[in-house]
Amino acid sequence: MSTLVGLPAAEDLEEAVRTFVEVRPRLMAIGYRLLASRTEAEDIVQETWVRWQTIDRTTVLDPPALLATITRRLAINVLDSAHRRHESSVPVIDPASADPRIAGAVEDPVAAAETREGVEEALRIVLERLTARERAAFVLHDVFGYSYPQIADILHVRSVNCRQLVSRARGHLAAERHAAVSAAGYRRFRDEFAVAARSGDLSRLREMLAEDLAG
C-alpha cells in the first residue's frame, strides 16, 4: 500500500513533493531522451508535477513508476502533435513502454494498451521501411543508445558508415516506403525487442539483427 494512506493533507503534500523531487532527474532524462530538447523536457516534467498534485496518491502502489509513465506519455503526446508530424514522421520507440510491468504501473488499462499498441506499430514500421543494416543501426543507436563505434564493431563497418546508416534510416522512416513483412518475422522482432527492453540484455536482439544481415 502507499505510504500516503492516512496522512493529513499537509504531510501528504510534503510526501508528494519529496517523492517528486527525488525522481525529477529521472523524469528529465526521460523527457530529454524522447524530445531532444531540454526546454520541452522541463515543460513536460512541470506538467507531470501538476498532474501528480491532482492524483489520488493513496491508490498509487509505485509512485516513481507512475511519474515516469506520465512523463513518457506526455512526451509522446508532444511528438504526436500536428507540428511534430509535419516536421518528421520517424516513429518514437521507448524501450520501457514495451515492458508490460511498466506500462501497467498506470492504473489505466486502456492507456497501457494504447502504449503497447503504439510501440508495436512503430516496430512494424521499422520492419517495413528499413533494410536489415539500417534497421540494426537505427534500433541500436536511436532506441537503445549505442554509440557509433559500438555499432561499428557489431556491424563490422566504420563509425562514419554507421552514422550514415542511421541518417538514411531516419529518412526512409519518414518517406513511408513499404516492404512485405511476414507475420512470423514481425512476431520474432517484437518479442526479442520486448525481451531486450524488459531485461536490459540485448544479446538475443543483436543476434537476431546479425542473422537478418546474413540473410
Residue frames as qw, qx, qy, qz and C-alpha x, y, z in Angstrom:
[[0.000, 0.888, 0.460, 0.000, 0.00, 0.00, 0.00],
 [0.309, 0.701, -0.061, 0.640, 1.08, 3.61, -0.48],
 [0.442, -0.178, -0.508, 0.717, 2.81, 5.30, 2.42],
 [0.097, -0.236, -0.054, -0.965, 0.40, 8.19, 1.94],
 [0.490, -0.488, -0.663, -0.287, -2.61, 6.38, 3.40],
 [0.543, -0.676, -0.462, 0.188, -3.98, 8.18, 6.45],
 [0.448, -0.077, -0.107, 0.884, -1.62, 11.16, 6.23],
 [0.074, 0.787, 0.333, -0.514, -3.02, 14.64, 6.95],
 [0.553, 0.807, 0.188, 0.082, -3.24, 16.94, 3.91],
 [0.012, -0.931, 0.363, 0.046, -0.07, 18.88, 4.77],
 [0.530, -0.437, 0.714, 0.138, 2.00, 15.72, 5.31],
 [0.753, 0.415, 0.506, 0.072, 0.51, 14.19, 2.18],
 [0.430, 0.901, -0.026, 0.045, 1.70, 17.17, 0.14],
 [0.240, -0.795, 0.553, 0.069, 5.14, 17.10, 1.75],
 [0.692, -0.114, 0.701, 0.126, 5.45, 13.42, 0.87],
 [0.669, 0.658, 0.340, 0.061, 4.30, 14.16, -2.69],
 [0.185, 0.947, -0.261, -0.010, 6.89, 16.92, -3.06],
 [0.450, -0.595, 0.661, 0.085, 9.66, 14.73, -1.61],
 [0.761, 0.173, 0.614, 0.113, 8.82, 11.87, -3.98],
 [0.562, 0.807, 0.170, 0.059, 8.70, 14.16, -7.00],
 [0.019, -0.913, 0.404, 0.053, 11.99, 15.89, -6.19],
 [0.598, -0.389, 0.690, 0.122, 13.73, 12.54, -5.78],
 [0.683, 0.292, 0.639, 0.199, 12.53, 11.23, -9.13],
 [0.312, 0.886, 0.050, -0.339, 12.77, 14.52, -11.08],
 [0.091, -0.623, 0.647, 0.430, 16.26, 13.83, -12.55],
 [0.382, 0.090, 0.899, 0.194, 14.93, 10.56, -13.99],
 [0.402, 0.730, 0.517, -0.195, 11.90, 12.35, -15.40],
 [0.139, 0.852, -0.249, -0.439, 14.12, 14.96, -17.05],
 [0.237, -0.362, 0.823, 0.367, 16.22, 12.20, -18.57],
 [0.432, 0.399, 0.808, 0.040, 13.12, 10.52, -19.99],
 [0.316, 0.862, 0.262, -0.297, 11.82, 13.78, -21.42],
 [0.022, 0.779, -0.448, -0.439, 15.14, 14.79, -22.94],
 [0.365, -0.161, 0.868, 0.294, 15.78, 11.35, -24.42],
 [0.413, 0.533, 0.737, 0.044, 12.42, 11.39, -26.20],
 [0.235, 0.925, 0.277, -0.114, 12.23, 15.06, -27.17],
 [0.678, 0.172, 0.084, 0.710, 15.92, 16.00, -27.56],
 [0.021, 0.672, 0.056, 0.738, 15.05, 19.41, -26.08],
 [0.298, -0.114, -0.668, 0.672, 15.79, 20.48, -22.52],
 [0.269, -0.027, 0.103, -0.957, 13.13, 23.18, -22.69],
 [0.688, -0.114, -0.436, -0.569, 10.43, 20.76, -23.80],
 [0.594, -0.099, -0.762, 0.240, 11.60, 18.19, -21.26],
 [0.082, -0.045, -0.515, 0.852, 11.28, 20.79, -18.49],
 [0.470, -0.072, -0.129, -0.870, 7.79, 21.68, -19.72],
 [0.741, -0.152, -0.565, -0.328, 6.51, 18.11, -19.57],
 [0.466, -0.082, -0.719, 0.510, 8.16, 17.49, -16.19],
 [0.149, -0.016, 0.302, -0.941, 6.35, 20.57, -14.89],
 [0.651, -0.087, -0.315, -0.686, 3.10, 19.22, -16.34],
 [0.646, -0.084, -0.753, 0.093, 3.83, 15.90, -14.63],
 [0.172, -0.035, -0.602, 0.779, 4.11, 17.76, -11.32],
 [0.429, -0.046, 0.011, -0.902, 0.75, 19.46, -11.93],
 [0.745, -0.081, -0.519, -0.410, -0.88, 16.11, -12.60],
 [0.504, 0.009, -0.769, 0.392, 0.86, 14.48, -9.64],
 [0.098, -0.059, 0.453, -0.884, -0.78, 17.02, -7.33],
 [0.616, 0.002, -0.051, -0.786, -4.27, 16.13, -8.56],
 [0.614, 0.062, -0.772, -0.152, -3.89, 12.34, -8.43],
 [0.790, -0.515, 0.074, -0.323, -5.38, 10.29, -5.60],
 [0.299, 0.609, -0.713, 0.177, -1.95, 9.24, -4.36],
 [0.586, -0.310, 0.632, -0.401, -3.36, 6.86, -1.73],
 [0.918, 0.246, 0.237, -0.204, -4.08, 4.40, -4.56],
 [0.525, 0.730, -0.438, -0.002, -0.61, 4.59, -6.13],
 [0.958, -0.262, 0.041, 0.113, 1.47, 1.48, -5.49],
 [0.726, -0.082, 0.177, 0.659, 4.70, 2.68, -7.17],
 [0.068, 0.917, 0.131, -0.370, 4.97, 6.49, -7.32],
 [0.195, -0.580, 0.520, 0.595, 8.28, 6.65, -9.27],
 [0.315, 0.153, 0.847, 0.400, 6.95, 4.26, -11.93],
 [0.211, 0.780, 0.584, -0.073, 3.73, 6.23, -12.26],
 [0.036, -0.867, 0.081, 0.490, 5.57, 9.55, -12.55],
 [0.267, -0.340, 0.698, 0.572, 7.87, 8.08, -15.20],
 [0.300, 0.402, 0.827, 0.253, 4.89, 6.76, -17.15],
 [0.137, 0.883, 0.361, -0.266, 3.08, 10.10, -17.00],
 [0.127, -0.736, 0.347, 0.567, 6.21, 11.90, -18.23],
 [0.309, -0.087, 0.817, 0.479, 6.70, 9.38, -21.02],
 [0.279, 0.619, 0.730, 0.072, 3.07, 9.67, -22.13],
 [0.060, 0.907, 0.130, -0.396, 3.25, 13.49, -22.16],
 [0.203, -0.549, 0.560, 0.586, 6.45, 13.38, -24.23],
 [0.304, 0.188, 0.857, 0.372, 4.86, 11.02, -26.73],
 [0.217, 0.802, 0.531, -0.167, 1.85, 13.33, -26.94],
 [0.029, -0.813, 0.201, 0.545, 4.19, 16.17, -27.88],
 [0.230, -0.290, 0.772, 0.516, 5.83, 14.02, -30.54],
 [0.254, 0.413, 0.855, 0.183, 2.43, 13.05, -31.90],
 [0.156, 0.715, 0.262, -0.629, 1.26, 16.66, -32.23],
 [0.630, 0.729, 0.266, 0.036, 0.46, 18.03, -35.66],
 [0.090, 0.931, -0.343, -0.087, 3.56, 20.22, -35.58],
 [0.456, -0.482, 0.737, 0.129, 5.85, 17.30, -34.86],
 [0.735, 0.300, 0.604, 0.070, 4.22, 15.12, -37.52],
 [0.472, 0.879, 0.030, -0.049, 4.80, 17.88, -40.03],
 [0.064, -0.838, 0.536, 0.076, 8.49, 18.05, -39.15],
 [0.152, 0.382, -0.910, -0.053, 9.15, 14.30, -39.08],
 [0.860, -0.122, -0.116, -0.481, 7.25, 11.04, -39.21],
 [0.422, 0.319, -0.815, 0.237, 10.06, 8.95, -37.69],
 [0.733, -0.498, -0.397, -0.238, 8.39, 6.67, -35.13],
 [0.166, -0.636, 0.561, -0.504, 9.32, 7.06, -31.47],
 [0.846, -0.143, -0.512, -0.042, 10.11, 3.80, -29.72],
 [0.283, -0.663, 0.505, -0.475, 10.66, 3.91, -25.98],
 [0.451, 0.145, -0.878, 0.067, 12.02, 0.54, -24.76],
 [0.125, -0.003, 0.736, -0.666, 10.38, 0.95, -21.36],
 [0.612, 0.156, 0.060, -0.773, 6.96, 1.10, -23.00],
 [0.663, 0.186, -0.665, -0.289, 7.47, -2.43, -24.29],
 [0.210, 0.055, -0.878, 0.427, 7.65, -3.73, -20.71],
 [0.441, -0.542, -0.561, -0.443, 4.11, -4.56, -19.55],
 [0.535, -0.468, -0.527, 0.466, 5.17, -4.19, -15.91],
 [0.201, -0.213, -0.070, 0.954, 5.96, -0.51, -16.51],
 [0.221, -0.258, -0.487, -0.805, 3.04, 0.14, -18.83],
 [0.520, -0.514, -0.663, -0.161, 0.79, -1.35, -16.18],
 [0.346, -0.176, -0.480, 0.787, 2.13, 0.97, -13.49],
 [0.273, -0.040, -0.024, -0.961, -0.52, 3.46, -14.57],
 [0.284, 0.249, 0.866, -0.327, -3.82, 2.23, -13.19],
 [0.531, 0.556, 0.009, -0.640, -5.49, 2.75, -16.56],
 [0.677, 0.018, 0.706, 0.206, -5.66, -0.43, -18.67],
 [0.565, 0.775, 0.282, 0.028, -6.80, 1.50, -21.75],
 [0.068, 0.937, -0.332, -0.085, -3.78, 3.80, -21.60],
 [0.515, -0.458, 0.707, 0.156, -1.46, 0.83, -21.03],
 [0.714, 0.344, 0.597, 0.127, -2.92, -0.97, -24.05],
 [0.418, 0.906, 0.067, -0.011, -2.56, 2.15, -26.19],
 [0.198, -0.820, 0.515, 0.154, 1.08, 2.46, -25.17],
 [0.608, -0.170, 0.752, 0.190, 1.84, -1.14, -26.14],
 [0.638, 0.610, 0.465, 0.069, -0.04, -0.78, -29.42],
 [0.200, 0.960, -0.156, -0.122, 1.94, 2.35, -30.23],
 [0.340, -0.612, 0.683, 0.206, 5.24, 0.55, -29.68],
 [0.659, 0.137, 0.728, 0.131, 4.12, -2.43, -31.76],
 [0.530, 0.808, 0.258, -0.017, 3.03, -0.18, -34.64],
 [0.010, 0.906, -0.391, -0.162, 6.39, 1.63, -34.53],
 [0.507, -0.355, 0.763, 0.188, 8.22, -1.71, -34.66],
 [0.672, 0.459, 0.577, 0.074, 6.17, -2.76, -37.67],
 [0.340, 0.935, -0.025, -0.093, 7.07, 0.49, -39.44],
 [0.249, -0.729, 0.606, 0.196, 10.76, -0.13, -38.74],
 [0.617, -0.018, 0.769, 0.167, 10.48, -3.59, -40.31],
 [0.578, 0.669, 0.467, 0.011, 8.56, -2.36, -43.34],
 [0.281, 0.960, -0.004, -0.014, 10.67, 0.67, -44.20],
 [0.170, -0.819, 0.540, 0.087, 14.29, -0.20, -43.35],
 [0.736, 0.363, -0.571, 0.017, 16.85, -2.58, -44.76],
 [0.863, -0.355, -0.315, 0.173, 18.37, -5.06, -42.33],
 [0.585, 0.079, -0.226, 0.775, 21.53, -2.96, -41.95],
 [0.115, -0.491, -0.024, -0.863, 19.60, 0.29, -41.50],
 [0.712, -0.537, -0.297, -0.341, 17.31, -1.41, -39.00],
 [0.804, -0.235, -0.345, 0.423, 20.20, -2.70, -36.91],
 [0.366, 0.197, -0.158, 0.896, 21.93, 0.69, -36.82],
 [0.303, -0.515, -0.148, -0.788, 18.71, 2.61, -36.07],
 [0.770, -0.509, -0.341, -0.179, 17.46, 0.30, -33.31],
 [0.758, -0.196, -0.314, 0.538, 20.82, 0.09, -31.57],
 [0.310, 0.162, -0.098, 0.932, 21.56, 3.83, -31.80],
 [0.256, -0.376, -0.123, -0.882, 18.25, 5.69, -31.63],
 [0.741, -0.449, -0.336, -0.370, 16.37, 3.25, -29.40],
 [0.868, -0.400, -0.221, 0.197, 18.97, 1.67, -27.11],
 [0.196, -0.964, 0.176, 0.040, 21.60, 4.42, -27.15],
 [0.857, -0.091, 0.232, 0.452, 24.58, 2.52, -28.57],
 [0.071, -0.777, 0.276, 0.562, 27.42, 4.74, -29.77],
 [0.691, 0.639, -0.232, -0.247, 28.53, 4.69, -33.40],
 [0.148, 0.567, -0.809, 0.050, 31.84, 2.93, -32.52],
 [0.497, -0.079, 0.798, -0.333, 29.90, 0.22, -30.64],
 [0.769, 0.472, 0.258, -0.347, 27.59, -0.30, -33.61],
 [0.441, 0.711, -0.515, -0.186, 30.59, -0.33, -35.95],
 [0.153, -0.387, 0.901, -0.124, 32.04, -3.27, -34.00],
 [0.618, 0.191, 0.680, -0.346, 28.74, -5.15, -34.24],
 [0.703, 0.643, 0.174, -0.250, 28.13, -4.46, -37.94],
 [0.723, -0.143, 0.404, 0.542, 31.83, -4.67, -38.90],
 [0.396, 0.742, 0.257, 0.476, 31.82, -1.30, -40.63],
 [0.350, 0.165, -0.237, 0.891, 33.38, 2.09, -39.92],
 [0.056, -0.506, -0.566, 0.649, 31.80, 4.52, -37.47],
 [0.170, 0.329, -0.186, -0.910, 31.16, 7.03, -40.23],
 [0.299, -0.095, -0.805, -0.504, 29.21, 4.37, -42.12],
 [0.194, -0.443, -0.827, 0.287, 27.07, 3.74, -39.03],
 [0.049, 0.465, 0.227, -0.854, 26.27, 7.43, -38.82],
 [0.270, 0.184, -0.514, -0.794, 25.22, 7.37, -42.48],
 [0.257, -0.233, -0.924, -0.161, 23.10, 4.26, -41.91],
 [0.081, -0.513, -0.662, 0.540, 21.21, 5.90, -39.04],
 [0.142, 0.420, -0.066, -0.894, 20.69, 9.07, -41.09],
 [0.297, 0.045, -0.723, -0.623, 19.37, 7.08, -44.05],
 [0.186, -0.340, -0.913, 0.127, 17.14, 5.05, -41.74],
 [0.055, 0.510, 0.434, -0.740, 15.52, 8.21, -40.38],
 [0.254, 0.331, -0.347, -0.840, 14.93, 9.45, -43.91],
 [0.298, -0.061, -0.873, -0.381, 13.41, 6.15, -45.02],
 [0.083, -0.411, -0.819, 0.392, 11.14, 6.03, -41.99],
 [0.168, 0.534, 0.207, -0.802, 9.80, 9.45, -42.93],
 [0.193, 0.262, -0.595, -0.735, 9.43, 8.50, -46.62],
 [0.710, 0.131, 0.410, -0.558, 6.69, 5.94, -45.91],
 [0.511, 0.337, -0.713, -0.341, 8.01, 3.27, -48.22],
 [0.804, -0.211, 0.381, -0.404, 6.74, -0.23, -47.52],
 [0.341, 0.337, -0.863, -0.156, 8.06, -3.77, -47.88],
 [0.820, -0.252, -0.384, -0.342, 6.25, -7.01, -47.19],
 [0.106, -0.455, 0.750, -0.468, 6.77, -8.33, -43.66],
 [0.566, -0.168, -0.792, -0.158, 5.80, -11.84, -42.64],
 [0.639, -0.653, -0.087, -0.398, 3.72, -12.34, -39.52],
 [0.908, -0.264, -0.165, 0.280, 6.39, -14.67, -38.13],
 [0.550, 0.309, -0.125, 0.766, 9.16, -12.17, -38.83],
 [0.204, -0.661, 0.013, -0.722, 7.23, -9.39, -37.13],
 [0.798, -0.561, -0.129, -0.182, 6.43, -11.51, -34.06],
 [0.847, -0.068, -0.182, 0.494, 10.07, -12.51, -33.68],
 [0.305, 0.446, -0.098, 0.836, 11.27, -8.91, -33.93],
 [0.439, -0.658, -0.066, -0.608, 8.60, -7.72, -31.49],
 [0.878, -0.445, -0.175, -0.011, 9.30, -10.48, -28.96],
 [0.755, 0.033, -0.182, 0.629, 13.08, -10.07, -28.99],
 [0.077, 0.566, -0.049, 0.819, 12.69, -6.31, -28.68],
 [0.627, -0.641, -0.105, -0.430, 10.43, -6.82, -25.65],
 [0.897, -0.264, -0.205, 0.287, 12.95, -9.17, -24.03],
 [0.533, 0.266, -0.141, 0.791, 15.74, -6.62, -24.53],
 [0.186, -0.624, -0.023, -0.759, 13.58, -3.81, -23.13],
 [0.769, -0.560, -0.158, -0.264, 12.49, -5.85, -20.12],
 [0.903, -0.295, -0.075, 0.302, 15.84, -7.38, -19.17],
 [0.088, -0.928, 0.296, 0.211, 18.34, -4.84, -20.47],
 [0.555, -0.281, 0.705, 0.342, 20.20, -7.74, -22.11],
 [0.540, 0.652, -0.127, -0.517, 20.43, -7.08, -25.85],
 [0.276, -0.374, 0.838, 0.286, 22.41, -10.21, -26.74],
 [0.472, 0.346, 0.809, 0.049, 19.47, -12.04, -28.33],
 [0.369, 0.858, 0.214, -0.286, 18.28, -8.92, -30.13],
 [0.013, 0.751, -0.526, -0.400, 21.78, -8.34, -31.52],
 [0.385, -0.105, 0.890, 0.222, 21.94, -11.96, -32.66],
 [0.486, 0.608, 0.620, -0.096, 18.62, -11.58, -34.47],
 [0.250, 0.904, -0.076, -0.340, 19.74, -8.37, -36.17],
 [0.168, -0.568, 0.726, 0.350, 23.01, -10.08, -37.20],
 [0.479, 0.181, 0.852, 0.104, 21.08, -13.03, -38.63],
 [0.441, 0.795, 0.348, -0.226, 18.94, -10.62, -40.66],
 [0.083, 0.822, -0.411, -0.386, 22.12, -9.10, -42.10],
 [0.301, -0.288, 0.873, 0.253, 23.44, -12.52, -43.06],
 [0.494, 0.420, 0.759, -0.061, 20.11, -13.45, -44.63]]
